[in-house]
């Protein structure tokens, strides 16, 4: 009888079909629902831009269902958002959170009380955003050395504003530039913190402060509108695109590089399937020609890391910032 042979063939077919089903289930184990990106700042800042640019790219490329909700949660230099994710939304599979060198700086300095970088999962970067130091269009300062010379002569005569907290990355960039320019009383340099670069530039325009320290992407709209004069870009060499017309600090004799990476973290208890889903989608976005064009328009240079490579990168960044912070007396 041929029944045993037929049964054997049937069993093999069933096994193969079952394996395909299992592979399919495994590949699609996570299906996103209503997705959300938290921007730990007010509208218009760098974190807000990160959420909105990537959210739009995910939607346009049909990598998520519908659109992505962007929630602005300002406070404590990103600490309010970090605390909410850790304490209230630690297992949310549909949530990503904008992060940057400012996030790493605050974590490096222990500014998020009771928190450290291991409490979340680090998803990936979308680019790096070089720092800028700027002044109002009618400012008497024409170059960065002129501004730093004024600070050196009287550290209290110039007030800088930035979108990170005191001791944060925007603040550190100014202190590093001041140190390179021969300022010895770094603790006397005046800095006012705001919840995002947009608010800092608004205060500059209102005459409340004298200079802005931030990043090219968050400054771009104000530069285009003629409301901010860039004295220096804190990059190793001139940027490509529209910002290429601005000199670097190094060109002006101050060897200062201030790179602000931009990316995302996700809740610490996000499932592996969800985490892998977001890694894949983010990699798809950053590899696309549409994204590369959008990043260039917003002053970002390429830096595409994801998954464990990005987690290792963040850890190294935190270690470096701790070292710099100790050197200039921000932490012991």
N, C-alpha and C positions, 0 to 999 in steps of 0.2 A: 504493500500500500504506500501511496505517496504522501499520506497525511503527515507523518513526522517531518518530512522534508519541507512541506508547505508551512507547517507550524514553526519550524526553525527559521524559515525565511521571514515569516510574519513577525516572529519575535525580534529578529534583527531589525526589521523595518520599524517596529514599534519602539525599540530601544533607540534607534537613530532619531526618530521623530521626537521621542521624549527628550533626548539630549538637546535637540534644536529648540524645543519649547523651554527647557531649562536655561539655555543660553539666552534666549530671547527675554525670559523673565528677569535673568540676571542683568542683562544690558539695560532693561527698562524698569529696574526695581524702584527707582525714584521718579515720580512724576510731579513736577512743580505745580503748586496751586497759585494763590495770589502772592506774587513776589514783592519784596520790599528792599529798599536800600536806605539805610540810615546815614545821613550826613551829619557828623557831630559839630555842626556850625550853623550859623544863620544862612539865609539864601544869598547866593552870589559869591561865596568863598570857594577856596580850592576843593574842600571836601564835597561841597554842594555840586561843583562842576564835575567832579569824579563820578558821583552817583548819576547825574543827569546824562552825561556823555555816554557812559557805559549802558545805562538803562535804555537809552534810545537805540544804541547799537544792537543790544539784545532783542529789542522789539522789532527793529527794522529787518534784522536777519532771521526773524522768526525762531529765535532760540529759547524763548519763553512764551507762555500763553498770554496774549494781550500785552498790556503795558506794565511797567514796574512803578510801584508807588515810591516816591522819594519823601522821606520824613526828616525834617530838620530838627535836630535835638542838640542845641547849643548848651555849653556849660562846662566849666572846669577844664578848658583846653582839650576837650574830647573825653574827659573823665565821666561826664554824665551819661553819655552814650555807652561807654565801656561798662559802667556799672549796671546799666539796664540790661545789656546783653548777657553779662555774667550772672546777674542775680535773678532776672525775670524771664529771659528768653534763651536760656542756655541750650535748648534742644530744638530750636526753630530751624527747620530745614529750608525754609523759603526766604531766609534773611541773609543779606550781605551788608557789610559796614565799610564805609570809606575810611581809609587810613593813609598815613604818609610818614615821612621822617619826623614830623611833629608828634605823631603817635608814639614812635619809637623813643623820641627824646623824653616825653613825659614818663613813659614806662622805665626808661633807663635811670631817671632821677627819682623814681619812687613817688611821683606826683599823684598817681591814681591810688589812693590810700588802700592798702591791703590787697592790691592787685599786681599781677605780673604777666608777662607775655605768654606764659604757658596756659592761661585760663581761657584762651580762645584758639581757634585754628586759623593759620595764616593761609590765605587763598592764593593770591597772586598779585603781581604788579602790572601796571598798564603803561608805564613810562616814567621818566624822571623829569623833574621840573626844576630848572636852575633858578637860583635866587637872584633877586634884583634889589638894588637900593635906589630909591627915587625921591624926588622933591616936587613941590608944586611948580608949575610952568614959570611962574614969576620969581622963583627963588634966586637969590644972588649966586648960589653955588652952581658951578658949571661942570665940575669933575668930582669924583669920589675923594681924591687926595685933598682937595680944598675943604670938603666937608669934614673929613677926619682931622685935618689940621685945626679946624675950629674946635672940634671936640677935645683935641689934645691941649689946646690953649685954655679951654674952659669946659670941662666935661658936662657941666650943668646947663650950658648955653644951647644945646641942641636936644630936642626930645624926639625920639624915634617911636613909631607906632607899628605894630605888627599883629597878625592874627593868631599868634600862639601866646601862651601864658608866659609870665616872667620866668626866665630860665629855659623857655622853649626854643625850638629851632630857629624861629625868626629872630629872637633875642640873641641866641648864640652866634648867628651870622654877623650881627653888628659887632659883638664883642670880639670875635676873631679878627674882623677887619680893623677894629680899633687897636687891637694888640699889634697887628702887623704894621699899623701906622705909627707905632711908638707911644700909644696911650698906656700909661702905667696904672692909672687909677680906674680900672675897669668897673668896679662897683659903683663909681660915681656917674657912669654913663646912664642917661635917663631913657627909660623905655616904658611905654604904656601898652598894655595888652588889651586886645579886643577879640570878640568872638568871630573871627574870620577876617580875611584880608580886605574884603569889600568895605566892612565897617571901618577898618583902620584907614583906608584911603578916603573915605567919606569925612572922617575927622581931620585928615590932612587938608582936604579941600576947604573945610570950614575954618582953617587956621588954628586949630586946637593943638597941633603938633607940627614939627618942622620937617620930618623926613619919614619915609616909609621903608620898611624892610619886609619883603615877602617873596613871592615867586612869580615867574614870568606869566604863567597861565592866568593867575588871578588879577594880575596887573594889566593884562592885554587890553581889555575893554576900556579901561580908563586911559591907557596910552593912546589908543585909537581915537578916543573922544577928545584928546588934547588936554586932559586933566591931570596928567602925571608925566613928569620929565625923568627919564631913567638916567642915572649917573653912571651906573655900572651893572653889568651882568656877571654873576659869580660862577662862571663856567671856565673850563680849561682853555677854550678857544671860542671864537665868535659862533653864535648859534646860526643855524640855517634859517631861511625864511625872513619874515619881516623883522624879527629881533636881531638879525645880523647887522643892522645899522648901528647898534649900540655897542660901545667898547666894553671889554671885560675889565675886571679889577686888575688882572695880571698885566694887561696892556698899560695900565696906569701906574704900575710899580708896586701894587699890593697883591701878593700871592695868596689870594683867597678863593677857594672853590666851595660853593654851597649848593649841593645837589639835594633836592627834595623828591624822593621817590613817591609815587602815588600808586595805591593798590587797595586791597580789601582784606579784612578778616571776617570770619564767620563764627557763630556760636561754638563753644568748646565741645558740646555734646551733639553737634550735628552728626547725622549718620554718615558712615563711610560712602554709602551709595549717593547720598545728596552731595557730599563734599566732592566726590569724583565727577558728579554731574556739573557742578559749578566750575571746577577746574577745566573740564572739557569746553564748556561754553565760553569761558573767559579766554582760553587759548584760541578758540575759533574767532572771537572778536578781534583780538590783537594781531592775528595773522591776516586779517582782511585788508584789502587796499582802501576800503572806505574808512576803516579805523585809522590807518596810517595817515591818511589825508586829514582827518579830524584832529588827530593828535598834533600834527604839524601846525595846523591853523591855531591851536591853543597853546603853542609854545612848549610842547612836550617832546623830549628826545626819547628814542627807543630804550626800553628796559622791560623785557618780557620774561618774567620768572613766575613759576607756579608750583603748587604742591610743596613737597619737601625741600626743593631747591630754594623756594621763596622763604620758607620757614628758617632755613639755615642762614639765608641772607639777612633776615630781620634780626636774628640772634647776633650775628656779627656786627650789624649796625648798632644795636643796643650796646654791645661791648665797647665799640669805638666812641660812641657818644658819652658813655660813662667816663672814659679816659679823658676826653676833652673837657667835660664838665668839672672833673677834679682839677685839671690843670688851671682852669680860670676861676676856680673857687666857688662854683655853683653847688657842688656837693663835696663832701669830705672823702 
